[in-house]
Amino acid sequence: MPLALQSLSDTLYRLRHLWAVVSFALGLGSYFLVDRQPWLAAVLTGFLVLSWVLLLSEGLWQQRFVGTAMEGVSQGALKLMLQAVHQEAFFFSLPFVLLQWSGGAEYILFTTLVISAALMSIIDPIYFWLARHRALYFGFHAWALFVALLVLLPLIFQWETDKALTWSGWLTALFALPSFWRVGGPRKWFRWLGLVAVSAVIALAPRWLAPLVPPLTLSLQERAMALSFNREQRLPLVTGEVFSASEVEEGLYAYTAIKAPLGLGQEVYHYWFQNGERVDRIPLKVFGGRDSGFRTWSHKRHVPQPSAGHWRVEVRTEDNQIIGVMRFVIEPDA
């Protein structure tokens, strides 16, 4: 048994960085494939939950190895297994984070945190320093779980991104609560009450900070502003980024093709802004499964007068997560 565990530990150590590359490739494939491979997402979810159980029960099952030759080997094998799981979670999610990003400043913090965590999981000195500090390590694992669930829940259950965001927060809080007990030992009742409050904050924070969290399984494949539209073929006609006031008297079309997982149906919104002020909000329904994205549009029939100015149309979810932005200018007539 000790030799088998040592062999497992040695194998994990040799392959510890290869797993990050494999996970990134799987994530990249899942992003571009139409069916998004829900079975792969389910397997990854199972690994994340299992690793959390192992982390929480580490003290219990390692007591059996205290004073034996397997004591150090078992601890090393556990850390390497968890490192592989963290790499899998972050690098599988990374293509969704990078390729979905609309370029807006609102997602810079989230994107930076995910990239930083992914790099920390493959830089051994930083990762194993983190592993020696249990509070930080549990927080790191909670972040890995939250990011992965944002991608996995829509892929597995075809949930809308708003629902996936809510459940990601609650599931992370559910797993985080018992982990607090492992940090610092027994507490008085009022400290336990404080820990419950912290867990509630973790559960609700994603809803409060929703505009800062990108909808990772939705991406804008095509966009255009148009003066006319072919409704049968769902294609924009006479497109551009600069229009005259007289051209838009009959209205203006905002065309978007949004890519989503197979089986997902979700309501999105076109927010119309003129010189920074919102002038309209138009609901639309999109359905997943099309490789080039589900094509939909909004028609602004009555453009406010005077219409000249800098305009933009933001594509958002119910929770105000921005999927993409289209900008254009309406110039006054000569």
ABEGO torsion letter per residue (X at the ends): XAAAAAAAAAAAAAAAAAAAAAAAAAAAAAAABAAGGAAAAAAAAAAAAAAAAAAAAAAAAAAAABGBAAAAAAAAAAAAAAAAAAAAAAAAAAAAAAAABAGBAAAAAAAAAAAAAAAAAABAAAAAAAAABAAAAAAAAAAAAAAAAAAAAAAAAGBBAAAAAAAAAAAAAAAAAAAAAABGEBBBAAAAAAAAAAAAAAAAAAAAAAAABBBAABBBABBBBBABBBAAAGBBBGBEABBBAAAAAAEBBBBBBBBBBBGBBBBBBBBBBBGGBBABBBBBBBBBGBAAEBBBBBBBABBBOBABEBBBBBBBBAAGBBABBBBBBBBBBX
